[in-house]
Amino acid sequence: MMDTVKYLLTEEDIPRFWYNLVADLPEPPPPVLHPGTGQPIGPDDLAPLFPMGVIEQEVSAERYIEIPGPVRDILRQWRPSPLYRARRLEKALDTPARIYYKYEGVSPAGSHKPNTSIPQAFYNKQQGIKRITTETGAGQWGSALALAGAFFGLEIQVFMVKVSFQQKPYRRAFMETFGATCIASPSDQTESGRAILREHPDSTGSLGIAISEAVETAVRTPDTRYALGSVLNHVLLHQTVIGQEALRQFDLAGDYPDIVIGCTGGGSNFAGIAFPFLGEQLRGGKAVEIIAVEPANCPTLTKGRYAYDFGDTAHLTPLVKMFTLGSTFIPPGFHAGGLRYHGMAPLVSQVVKLGYANPRAYHQQECFEAGVQFARAEGILPAPEANHAIRATIDEALRCREEGISKAILFNLCGHGHFDMQAYSDYFAGKLYDQEYDESELAMALAGLPSVAA
Ligand SMILES: Cc1ncc(COP(=O)(O)O)c(C=O)c1O
C-alpha cells in the first residue's frame, strides 16, 4: 500500500458550522465582569467594541453555529488545509510514533488567523461599520485582518508591538499592500501609548499595550469597531474549522490521535485544533491527551494565576477569569511575538483548570532547534510560535521511541515563518539567548491584579 503523505478534503468538505465547546463542558467559564460594577456584562456593554453578530457568538451556548455563505466562500481560497503525515520526520527521529500535522500556513496571510479575520470583517461590514482597529504581535493577525479588510472594503488600522515592528519590517509592507495602516506600539497617537512612553520611553511594547491603543482608538472614532485575533470565545469558535477538518482527515487516514498539541499565545490555534477532539471525548468518544505549549519566559499557564484580570495594560477592557501573569507584566523580547501575551483565553484556561489539557513551557533555543529539525525533514519552515508545538511533538515522539510504543501525535503547524527569517538568522549566528523573565516584575504584576468579590 502507498504511504500517504497528505490527507486532502474538497471545498465541499469545509465545515458548515463552527463548534462551540461551551455546549459540552461540564462547567462553562465564569462570566465576564464590568470593571466598574463588578457585575456580569451583557451584549450592550460590548456593543461599542464589537458588531452584534460577533457579540451573539461570544455569549452563545449553542453547540453549532452556522458559518455564513459569504464567509465560507472566502475560506475556499485556502481551506480545507492539508493534514500531513510527517513520514520523513518520523524516520529522522527513528520513532514508532505516527506524527501528523495540520498545516495552516497555506492561508494567504501565512497562518490560522484569517479563519477569524474573515468572519469578523463580515459581521462588521454587515452592520455598516467602516473601520476596524486591532493589535498585532507577530504581525500574522494584523496581516490577516488587512487581508479581510481588502475583501470586504473596510479600513484597517493595526497597532504592532514595537519589538516585532522592528524585527519584521516586511509585515508592515504586507499589511500596506492590502490597504491597511500599521503603527508601532506604544505610539504617540493614543493616550494609552503616550502614558507608557512618558514612563518608559524605550518601551518595546507588548500585546497588552497594543490592545489598549486599538481599543481606545475604536471607542473614540465614529463607525469604528475593534477586533481581537485571539483570546475571546468567538475567535476560538472560528478556529474550530481546523480540528473539525482534522477529524475527517483522520477518518481518511484510518487513524485517530492519542495526543493533540498546539502552541498557546492567547489560545486560538490551540483551541482550533484541540476543541473538536475534546468535544468528541466529552460526548463519549475516545479520550485524547491534549498538550498546550507556551514560552518559558511568558509562562501564563504554567506560572500564572487563575484570576480575574484585564485583557490590556491600560485597563480599558472588561475583566475576564483566566490564567494571567498580570496585565502589567512585560515579557522579555524573544522571537515568538505571537506568544507574548500576559493572559490566556478564558475557555482554554477553563479547559486547563478542569484537567482536560496539560500545559508545558519551553525556552526559545530548544524550540528553534526543533523547528530547524522539522524544516530539514519536512521542507516547511515554521513560524517561531509553531516551533513550540514542534518541540513538544518531537519530545513525545522520542518518548515513544524510548518506551517502544507507537502513538498517533497530531500538532497544529499554525503558520509558516517566511517573515521570521531574522529570528532564524539570529539562531544560526548563536545570537538567540534563553533570557529568563524577571521574577520580581512578575510578582509585582500579580500583586496588581484587580480585587474582585468572590
Ligand atoms: C503563527 C502564530 N501562531 C500562534 C500565535 C498565537 O496566537 P494563538 O494562541 O491565538 O493561536 C500567533 C499570534 O500571533 C501566530 O502568529
The ligand as an SDF file (V2000), in Angstrom:
LIG
                    3D

 16 16  0  0  0  0  0  0  0  0999 V2000
    1.7700   31.8080   13.8030 C   0  0  0  0  0  0  0  0  0  0  0  0
    1.1550   32.1150   15.1200 C   0  0  0  0  0  0  0  0  0  0  0  0
    0.9480   31.1230   15.9700 N   0  0  0  0  0  0  0  0  0  0  0  0
    0.3900   31.3240   17.1840 C   0  0  0  0  0  0  0  0  0  0  0  0
    0.0350   32.5860   17.5980 C   0  0  0  0  0  0  0  0  0  0  0  0
   -0.5420   32.7440   18.9480 C   0  0  0  0  0  0  0  0  0  0  0  0
   -1.8800   33.0550   18.9620 O   0  0  0  0  0  0  0  0  0  0  0  0
   -2.9750   31.9950   19.3640 P   0  0  0  0  0  0  0  0  0  0  0  0
   -2.5480   31.4100   20.6960 O   0  0  0  0  0  0  0  0  0  0  0  0
   -4.2010   32.7810   19.4690 O   0  0  0  0  0  0  0  0  0  0  0  0
   -3.0160   30.9610   18.3040 O   0  0  0  0  0  0  0  0  0  0  0  0
    0.2040   33.6630   16.7340 C   0  0  0  0  0  0  0  0  0  0  0  0
   -0.2250   35.0040   17.1430 C   0  0  0  0  0  0  0  0  0  0  0  0
    0.0580   35.9930   16.5630 O   0  0  0  0  0  0  0  0  0  0  0  0
    0.7950   33.4200   15.4770 C   0  0  0  0  0  0  0  0  0  0  0  0
    1.0060   34.4200   14.6170 O   0  0  0  0  0  0  0  0  0  0  0  0
  1  2  1  0
  2  3  1  0
  2 15  2  0
  3  4  2  0
  4  5  1  0
  5  6  1  0
  5 12  2  0
  6  7  1  0
  7  8  1  0
  8  9  2  0
  8 10  1  0
  8 11  1  0
 12 13  1  0
 12 15  1  0
 13 14  2  0
 15 16  1  0
M  END
$$$$
